[in-house]
Amino acid sequence: MKNPLHYQLSEYDCGPTSLLNALSVLFEREDIAPDIIRNVMLYSLDCYGSEGSQGKSGTSHIAMMFLSGWLDGLGKAGYMPVSSRYLRGKKVFIGEDSLINDALKRNGVAVVRLYYDVEHYVLLTGVQGESVLMFDPYYETGPLPQSDIHITLDHPTRYNRVVPFSYFNKETCDMYSLGDAHSREAVILFNENTKLTQEDTIEYFI
């Protein structure tokens, strides 16, 4: 059974929320062990705020890289059929030759760090034409000032935003831009039992 995806509980927990949402998209509720939830929360929210409060600057690149490697290790050990790949820098972009687009077309998902006033983690779950299907854990009912970003509450187990490709690759701090190419970050995840090979997707036969 699939659960509706979760919204962050505070201003800071977008990282662990998006990572757990990724697992919720990929796996049935019954297949997600409680120790996975525990460890995602345990090793995230590791950045200290300016006044010294833990978690008030969210989740670090190092923590996300560690959790990606840990989840991939679970898959290789046969604990659950998950695989994960951590991407950094210029490998993180949206477009025809993107590893992220490739994953989304093959039943994978991607947790990416981008901008929503500040640095922010969201979950990408699919491609629809020249737009990305996104679940942003920061709750908004809309509409947004950007009229071409569509907010929807009709797909609670998959996405709540439809965002044109053009927003992502900007090296700025604008809405949903991935920012400076050298400091970008993404985690690609698959359920190995539902992952499509390149030969399974229509695009590779053309």
C-alpha positions, -999 to 999 in steps of 0.1 A, spaced: 0 0 0 12 35 -9 10 64 16 5 100 8 38 118 7 47 139 37 53 176 42 81 188 64 72 195 100 95 225 104 115 250 84 145 227 84 136 190 77 132 191 39 162 168 35 151 138 55 114 143 45 123 142 8 145 111 13 118 93 31 93 104 5 116 89 -21 114 55 -4 76 59 -1 73 64 -39 95 34 -47 83 9 -21 51 -3 -5 45 8 31 49 -28 43 84 -31 27 100 -1 45 116 -13 78 115 10 108 153 11 112 155 28 78 132 57 90 152 59 123 186 61 106 175 87 80 164 109 108 194 101 130 220 112 104 202 142 89 196 177 103 233 178 112 240 215 103 241 241 131 223 274 130 241 307 135 232 307 172 246 271 176 213 252 175 216 218 159 195 213 128 187 249 122 207 250 89 191 217 77 210 187 63 246 188 49 259 175 17 280 150 37 250 136 55 231 132 22 261 115 6 264 92 36 227 82 36 229 76 -2 259 52 3 242 36 33 210 29 13 230 15 -16 248 -7 8 215 -21 21 207 -31 -15 240 -47 -21 237 -67 11 202 -80 1 184 -62 29 160 -46 5 160 -41 -33 172 -4 -32 200 12 -51 213 48 -47 238 70 -65 250 103 -52 257 131 -78 276 163 -73 286 193 -94 281 194 -132 265 160 -133 234 175 -117 212 191 -144 179 187 -162 179 179 -199 183 153 -226 216 138 -214 209 141 -177 213 112 -154 183 125 -134 161 126 -165 172 91 -174 164 78 -138 129 94 -139 121 77 -172 132 44 -157 109 44 -126 135 60 -104 133 92 -83 158 119 -74 162 140 -43 178 173 -54 190 204 -35 178 236 -52 166 271 -42 133 280 -26 143 314 -10 171 293 6 187 260 -2 160 233 -1 156 196 -8 127 183 -30 118 150 -47 116 146 -84 93 117 -95 88 119 -132 88 138 -165 58 151 -183 66 167 -217 91 195 -210 83 196 -173 94 177 -142 69 162 -117 80 173 -82 70 168 -46 80 199 -27 77 191 10 72 228 18 34 231 20 18 257 -3 -17 258 -16 -8 283 -43 -9 299 -67 28 308 -69 39 341 -85 54 320 -113 23 313 -134 39 284 -153 46 263 -122 15 243 -115 5 234 -80 -17 203 -76 -30 184 -46 -46 157 -68 -16 133 -68 -7 129 -31 14 97 -35 35 111 -64 38 149 -69 24 183 -60 42 205 -85 47 205 -123 78 226 -130 92 234 -165 127 223 -173 138 259 -178 138 266 -141 164 241 -130 196 248 -148 200 284 -139 232 292 -119 213 316 -97 193 316 -65 160 319 -83 130 298 -76 138 261 -81 172 268 -97 199 242 -90 224 271 -85 261 271 -91 271 241 -113 300 231 -91 280 228 -58 249 211 -70 237 179 -54 213 150 -61 206 115 -49 191 91 -75 172 61 -61 157 30 -76 137 0 -65 156 -27 -83 125 -48 -88 107 -21 -107 137 -4 -124 134 -3 -162 166 -9 -182 175 14 -211 162 -12 -235 128 -11 -217 122 25 -225 108 36 -259 134 64 -263 162 40 -267 146 22 -296 143 53 -318 
